[in-house]
Amino acid sequence: MKKIILSIAMFAIAMALLIAVILPLAEHGRENGQKVEIQMDSVDTKVSSLSTAITR
């Protein structure tokens, strides 16, 4: 019985850690990744417009 209670307590701690720490960090990383992708698209567009203006 003691092992079952200990297992349930450890599972509860693991789930709390997952919900409180890991999921918010993953969401933050996804948001930053999307921002960087948009910025890179903007830079690529600007560089492409410069390269077409230079060619003759």
Secondary structure, 3 states (H helix, E strand, C coil): CHHHHHHHHHHHHHHHHHHHHHHHHHHHHHHHHHHHHHHHHHHHHHHHHHHHHHCC
